[in-house]
Amino acid sequence: MLNNPADFKVIVFDVFGTLIKAEPKRSPYRKLMKWLKDQGRRPASDDVAVIMSTFGEFTEVAKRFGKDIPAPLLQELNEDLSDDLQAMTLYEDTVTILEKLRQSGFRVALCSNLAKPYGEAVFSILPNLEAYAWSYEVGNIKPEPEIYQYLIDQLNCQPREVLFIGDTLLADVTGPQAFGMSARLIDRKKGQKISDILSDLL
């Protein structure tokens, strides 16, 4: 794996906790899973993976679990989702840093484990980047190698040319490194900024 900053051509970012603030949420998908449990469905270890790898809204997710959502609950879930999406805000340095990286010749991409409505909202906030790898489009979640391969295929580059930035050790550092990328962890809770993580590139 190459770690010389001169080797990097692509900077890939996670989304929540990295570029977008993870504010307190209404968590409609958690509410959906609680309802499924109340209907007698036993929770499974891969429930989150199923949600984030489903190309669809609440009804499609529920069908993956073998249930149909009643209309009142669906309305409630959609209202909670709307509140979540409206609460999404970029970190103060996000736009400036992304633009600075692009002006410096780097290609910039996003790779994130997201349910479909959140991915669509992120795209509307951060459009026109070189590539997007959303778990619900790929059908796999980080740190599964398929999502990193999807990203590489879009970018038509080599893993060694990619630097991955995110706030989760397994998904954003261990997974990318195992795939052949370089990776760096950011801790927004401790006040770190992207410029602190990329000081050698900016």
C-alpha positions as CSV (number, residue, x, y, z in Angstrom):
1,M,0.0,0.0,0.0
2,L,1.3,3.4,-0.9
3,N,1.3,6.1,1.7
4,N,3.2,8.9,-0.1
5,P,0.7,11.8,-0.5
6,A,2.0,12.3,-4.0
7,D,0.5,8.9,-5.0
8,F,-3.1,9.8,-4.1
9,K,-5.3,10.8,-7.0
10,V,-8.7,10.3,-5.3
11,I,-10.0,11.3,-1.9
12,V,-13.1,9.4,-0.8
13,F,-15.2,10.5,2.2
14,D,-17.7,8.8,4.4
15,V,-20.8,11.0,5.0
16,F,-22.3,11.2,8.4
17,G,-19.9,12.1,11.1
18,T,-17.4,13.1,8.5
19,L,-19.0,15.6,6.1
20,I,-22.5,15.9,7.5
21,K,-23.3,16.4,11.2
22,A,-24.9,13.4,12.9
23,E,-27.6,15.3,14.7
24,P,-30.1,13.7,17.1
25,K,-32.6,11.8,14.8
26,R,-36.1,10.6,14.8
27,S,-34.7,7.3,13.6
28,P,-37.7,6.1,11.5
29,Y,-35.9,2.9,10.6
30,R,-35.4,2.0,14.2
31,K,-39.1,2.6,14.7
32,L,-39.8,0.3,11.8
33,M,-37.7,-2.4,13.3
34,K,-39.4,-2.0,16.7
35,W,-42.8,-2.4,15.0
36,L,-41.5,-5.6,13.2
37,K,-40.4,-6.9,16.6
38,D,-43.8,-6.2,18.0
39,Q,-45.3,-8.2,15.2
40,G,-43.4,-11.2,16.3
41,R,-40.3,-10.9,14.1
42,R,-37.1,-11.8,16.0
43,P,-34.3,-9.2,15.4
44,A,-31.2,-10.5,13.5
45,S,-27.6,-9.4,13.5
46,D,-27.8,-8.4,9.9
47,D,-30.9,-6.2,10.1
48,V,-29.0,-3.0,9.6
49,A,-27.2,-4.4,6.6
50,V,-30.5,-5.4,5.1
51,I,-31.9,-1.9,5.6
52,M,-28.9,-0.2,4.1
53,S,-28.6,-2.6,1.1
54,T,-32.2,-2.3,0.1
55,F,-32.9,-0.2,-3.0
56,G,-36.3,1.2,-1.9
57,E,-38.3,3.0,0.7
58,F,-39.9,1.8,4.0
59,T,-42.4,-0.5,2.2
60,E,-39.6,-2.3,0.3
61,V,-37.6,-2.7,3.5
62,A,-40.5,-4.2,5.3
63,K,-41.2,-6.6,2.5
64,R,-37.6,-7.8,2.8
65,F,-38.6,-8.8,6.3
66,G,-41.9,-10.3,5.2
67,K,-44.3,-7.7,6.4
68,D,-46.6,-4.9,4.9
69,I,-46.7,-1.6,6.7
70,P,-50.1,-0.3,7.7
71,A,-50.9,3.2,6.3
72,P,-50.9,5.1,9.6
73,L,-47.4,3.8,10.5
74,L,-46.1,4.5,7.0
75,Q,-47.3,8.1,7.3
76,E,-45.6,8.4,10.7
77,L,-42.4,6.9,9.4
78,N,-42.4,9.3,6.4
79,E,-42.9,12.3,8.7
80,D,-40.0,11.2,10.9
81,L,-37.9,10.8,7.9
82,S,-38.7,14.3,6.7
83,D,-37.7,15.7,10.0
84,D,-34.4,13.7,9.8
85,L,-33.6,15.0,6.3
86,Q,-34.4,18.6,7.2
87,A,-32.0,18.4,10.2
88,M,-29.0,17.4,8.0
89,T,-26.3,20.1,8.1
90,L,-22.8,20.1,6.6
91,Y,-19.8,20.7,8.9
92,E,-18.6,24.2,8.5
93,D,-15.4,23.1,6.6
94,T,-17.0,20.6,4.2
95,V,-17.7,22.7,1.1
96,T,-14.5,24.7,1.4
97,I,-12.3,21.6,1.7
98,L,-14.0,19.6,-1.1
99,E,-13.6,22.5,-3.4
100,K,-10.0,23.0,-2.4
101,L,-9.2,19.4,-3.0
102,R,-10.7,19.5,-6.5
103,Q,-8.9,22.7,-7.3
104,S,-5.7,20.9,-6.3
105,G,-6.4,18.2,-8.9
106,F,-7.8,15.5,-6.7
107,R,-10.9,13.6,-7.7
108,V,-13.5,13.6,-4.8
109,A,-16.0,10.8,-4.1
110,L,-18.4,9.6,-1.4
111,C,-18.9,6.1,0.0
112,S,-21.4,5.5,2.7
113,N,-23.7,3.0,4.3
114,L,-27.1,4.7,3.9
115,A,-30.7,3.9,3.5
116,K,-32.0,5.1,0.2
117,P,-33.8,8.3,1.3
118,Y,-30.7,9.6,3.1
119,G,-28.4,8.9,0.1
120,E,-30.7,10.8,-2.2
121,A,-30.7,13.7,0.2
122,V,-26.9,13.7,0.5
123,F,-26.6,13.8,-3.3
124,S,-28.8,16.9,-3.4
125,I,-26.6,18.6,-0.9
126,L,-23.3,17.4,-2.3
127,P,-23.8,17.0,-6.1
128,N,-21.4,16.9,-9.0
129,L,-18.6,14.8,-7.3
130,E,-16.7,12.2,-9.3
131,A,-18.4,9.2,-7.8
132,Y,-20.9,8.0,-5.3
133,A,-21.0,4.5,-3.7
134,W,-24.2,4.1,-1.7
135,S,-24.8,0.8,0.1
136,Y,-28.4,0.6,-1.1
137,E,-27.3,0.9,-4.8
138,V,-24.4,-1.6,-4.4
139,G,-26.4,-4.1,-2.3
140,N,-23.4,-4.4,0.1
141,I,-22.3,-2.4,3.0
142,K,-18.9,-1.2,4.2
143,P,-16.6,-3.0,5.1
144,E,-17.6,-5.6,2.5
145,P,-15.2,-5.4,-0.4
146,E,-18.0,-5.2,-3.0
147,I,-18.8,-1.6,-2.1
148,Y,-15.1,-0.5,-2.5
149,Q,-14.9,-2.3,-5.8
150,Y,-18.1,-0.5,-7.0
151,L,-16.3,2.8,-6.2
152,I,-13.1,1.8,-8.0
153,D,-15.1,0.7,-11.0
154,Q,-16.8,4.1,-11.2
155,L,-13.6,6.0,-10.8
156,N,-11.6,3.7,-13.1
157,C,-8.6,3.9,-10.8
158,Q,-6.4,1.6,-8.7
159,P,-7.0,1.1,-4.9
160,R,-3.5,2.4,-4.2
161,E,-4.5,5.7,-5.7
162,V,-7.3,6.2,-3.2
163,L,-7.2,7.8,0.3
164,F,-10.4,7.1,2.3
165,I,-11.5,9.4,5.1
166,G,-14.2,8.6,7.7
167,D,-15.1,8.4,11.3
168,T,-15.7,4.6,11.8
169,L,-12.6,2.4,12.2
170,L,-14.0,-0.8,10.7
171,A,-15.9,0.7,7.7
172,D,-13.6,3.6,6.9
173,V,-10.1,2.5,7.8
174,T,-9.8,-1.3,8.3
175,G,-12.1,-2.1,5.3
176,P,-10.5,0.3,2.8
177,Q,-7.0,-0.8,3.9
178,A,-7.8,-4.4,3.5
179,F,-9.0,-3.6,-0.1
180,G,-5.7,-1.9,-0.9
181,M,-6.5,1.8,-0.2
182,S,-5.0,4.1,2.3
183,A,-7.2,5.5,5.0
184,R,-7.4,8.0,7.8
185,L,-9.8,8.3,10.7
186,I,-11.4,11.6,11.7
187,D,-12.9,12.3,15.1
188,R,-15.3,15.2,14.8
189,K,-16.4,14.7,18.4
190,K,-13.0,15.8,19.5
191,G,-13.1,18.8,17.2
192,Q,-11.0,17.5,14.4
193,K,-11.4,19.2,11.0
194,I,-10.7,17.7,7.6
195,S,-7.7,20.1,7.3
196,D,-6.2,18.4,10.3
197,I,-6.4,15.0,8.6
198,L,-5.3,16.2,5.2
199,S,-2.7,18.8,6.2
200,D,0.0,17.2,4.0
201,L,-2.3,17.4,0.9
202,L,-3.6,20.9,1.3
